[in-house]
């Protein structure tokens, strides 16, 4: 099924006349700038971000990700792109969005902020993807479907064929959040955007690239979708300092770090089950593990008291008794093992 994107866009958004900034109207970098009501005294950040810098960063990221710049949106974290999906495609109090559960909490938060009904569909046994249940949850007002793969907090990636089934059979936009894709052997759906205009792929520079503090997220989609996102976003959505730091950091080769994280993940998967308190480790395609333990809150407090911070997900439906543990450096992982070993002897 081929989805007509124009049919899904809210009427007021389709008719929107986007705000034009001073930097949109003059794209040069040389001259006396008296066009944007800025403070004229130089301090390094007294000017609005230049279009040239943002396009340069976009081009570099597009090259790293193997996509065309026209298919790439840069946002203030992936959360901006998630919010834009609602603002562009969902009529408040009329349309609805569907998502797997448990999953990333911002899908539901953005739905609430935008006054859009949010329908959760529980994952299957061992967090399998419930394709038919997701489709059954949809009706004529279902505009968005959020699928996090690898999923947070379950850590598993879904099969490409299953994800494409949903893209092809769902009547709205399918948003596949690939924040952890660099740690997965299953790969990305980004190459499918040319044949599936209703597919939006989210990625981030926070995880594999280690740039969480810069808050830069990516949406990869049909050129028409990206064009609408750029019209709706707030002006100067990414600061000049963030863009400059991103440009500098993107020159680093992070492949060795990714390989070590994957290797350390494997080590934790082998060693943690040796402890009596560990009941199960769910398979991970991400840079973290979901670990089911006996007395989860007690172990969580023991780790906290030793200044090792993990995430207690034991009260999340579907994750009862589970802690989510990020894969750290070898030294940090050794500390984790030592603390659990000492706790296990009690």
JOHUQUI-V262939 format. One line per field, one symbol per residue. ss: DSSP state (@ for helix, = for strand, . for the rest). psi: psi as a letter, one per 30 degrees, with the letter a starting at -180 (. if undefined). A space follows every 10 residues. Layout:
ss: ???
psi: ???
This chain:
ss: ....@@@@.. @@@@...... .@@@@..... .......... .......... @@@@@@@@@@ @@@@@...@@ @=====@@@@ @@@@@@@@@. .....===== =....@@@@@ @@@...==== ==..@@@... @@@@@@.... .=======.. .........@ @@@@@@@@@. ..=====... @@@......@ @@......== ====...... .@@@.===== =.@@@@@@@@ @@.......@ @@@@@@@@@. ....@@@@@@ @@@@@@@@@@ @@@@...=== =......=== ===..@@@@@ @@@@@..... ==........ .=====...@ @@@@@@@@@@ @@@@..
psi: kkkjeeffkk efeegkjlkj lefeejglgk ljjhfghlkf jkgfgfklkk eeeeeeeeee eeeefhlkef gkkklilfee eeeeeeeefk kkgelllkll klakffeeee eeeghkkjjk jklakhhlji eeeeefflaf gjfkkkjjjk kjgffkklke eeeeeeeffk gakkjjjheg ffgkffalge fffefifgkk kkllgedefh heffijlkkk lkeeeeeeef efllkhfkle eeeeeeeeff fkjgeeeeee eeeeeeeeee eeffkefjek kkkkgaglkj kklkieeeee eeeefghjka kjgfgkkfgk gkkkjkkale eeeeeeeeee eeeff.
